[in-house]
């Protein structure tokens, strides 16, 4: 049972992403009295915390990859996309530029079939909620920045490993 925890954490990102998108729809239809941006940032922090923990636990339990574990990066991208959807639905980001960005990203990702390309397009989408929060919910931004610093301290080795993998893949892609 304990060995299933990493998969449950990974799957939870799908539910968290659905909740983020639902908050965007609720805000768009004016079911919410105010901005759900602080709640979205909190959910995003929760989602990325599950991302940190699922890998650590899978390695700790020497868990062989399952279907869920093999799709972990896809769940990460669903989290990224949910934040962008929220920002569009809540009218923080205009629809047309967002859809053009998504279409260009999809074309590049389909053509290159590279995790590095996917991450390159995901990074601005990950940063957008922080930028919007700077203007719209500075108190929530402070908590998010504190979380980022804590996450980097807690998982510095993984972060540097991801950066090294990204740079290695960029180098290999440039040789194509």
C-alpha positions, 0 to 999 in steps of 0.5 A: 500500500505504501508503494502506491503513494507516489502514484496517488500523489502523481494522480492528485495533480490531475485533480488539482489541475481540474480544480484550478480550471474549475475556479477559472470557470467559476470566476468567469461565470461570476460565481465567485465574489472575488478573484480566486487567484490566491486559491489557485496559487495555493493549489499550484503550490500543493500540486508542485509539492506532490511533484517533489514528493512523488519522485522522492518517495518512488526512489525511496521505496525503490518502486519500479515505474508503473503506468502512472509513473511513466506518465508523470511528466504528462501530469506535470504538463496538465498542471502547467496548462491548468494554470494557463487555462485559469488565467485565460478563463478569469480574463487575466490573459487574453484568449487569442494570444494564449491560444496562439501560444498553445498552438505554436507550442503544440506544433513545436512539441509535435515536430521536435518530440523533445522534453526540452522543447516542451519544458521551454514552452511550459516555463513561461506558463509556469511563471505567468501566475507569479507575474499576475499575482505581483499585480493582483494578489501580492500577499499570495505572491509572497507565500508562493515565493517563500514556497519556491525558496523552500522547495529549492532548498528541499530539492536542490539536487533534483532541480540542478539535475533537471537543469543539467538534463535540459541543457544536455537535451538542448545541446543534443537538439542543436546537433539534429 
